[in-house]
Amino acid sequence: MDMVKPMEVGDDDNIIGIVVEIMEKVEKNVIINTGEWKKNYVMDLIKAKLGEETFNSYSPLIDGVIEFIISVSKGDVKIHINEIRKKFCCF
């Protein structure tokens, strides 16, 4: 993975939005590679988008967000935030 092929990404300043957008584009356009390869490619694209200094500052967070998004997408993690208020709130 020596070269990062440019990919059109919006000008969103939201890091999570950038991560999701790049992940969706890679998933749509990359067919024959392992999950680990795709994740590394996504990380390289994010680094190219954010710049090395910003990327290095947020790298652990970005890595965790990618893993979380994958888990949610596969159905391994369920999020029940909206259901909590309905069950436990008296308003």
Secondary structure as UniProt FT lines:
FT   HELIX           15..29
FT   HELIX           35..50
FT   HELIX           52..74
FT   HELIX           81..88
//
